[in-house]
Amino acid sequence: MATPRVRPVFDRPLQQAPQQFLDTLQASLAGATGRPGEVRGQVFARGAILRLCDAERRVWSPALHLAIEPVEGGAGSRLRGTFSPSSPVWTAFVAIYLVLACVGLGAACWGGAQLLMDEPAWAFFGVPLALVLAGFTYGAAFLGQGLGSEDMYTLRVFVERLADAAPPAAPPGRIA
């Protein structure tokens, strides 16, 4: 059984030329009207970022970052998809960790000052408290991943269908 990952990844071989896949992806995204079940996103030179349409998106809905990478040995390409939290959620997690780090460091400094002044060092209790809260925050990432699993499935199926539907690239030396 695979352990849960904070940023799940999938790889698959790409049967067609990378630019052909990206063109197919761009055309599919251009036809999106924002109705439920549709995907929106941006296509770049070697990949894309996909999200659910606004009607379907929730706070915990992930983004899918696609990257097309050459296969070692030069025989084709592979498509790598990485799921990550949306930008506001990512920013919130970083802010929470930053605040908890400041609280933990402040508690350690205050507790050290209390020790130097021969007072009871009750402020040291803030250090394990900050660590426990950081652990709960880390666990919240898995909770959000569980809530967003249906969204991850929708995004992955969208990519898989496009990758399977596009015609394969012509072999080198042949004109298609």
C-alpha angles and dihedrals in degrees: 000000000000118000117238116263127210091225109027117210134197131189130197135168115257111226097192134054112286094239091049091054092047091050090051090048092049092050091049092049091047090058093054114116099187096257120146113283094028126119128222130190151124128275121213134184096277104014149348145240116230131191136170117266117269093258091061101034121108132179092270096043109125132223121232116221112200124197127181111214130182116248115242109263092035096264103136133305139280131220116227119193123192122188116212137167118270117267097261092050092046090051092048092052092050090048092049092050091047092051092047091049090052092048092048093047092045091050091050092050093046091048090050090051090050090053092050091051092049092244127133106281097224092145091075087077087075092068098063089038090057090047092050091049090049088053091052089049090052089050090051088064089063091046090054090047090054091049090048097046093103090051090049089051091051092050094046094048089051091054094042092052092050093047092049095043098052114093117252120260119263114257115258113275095025126099113226 
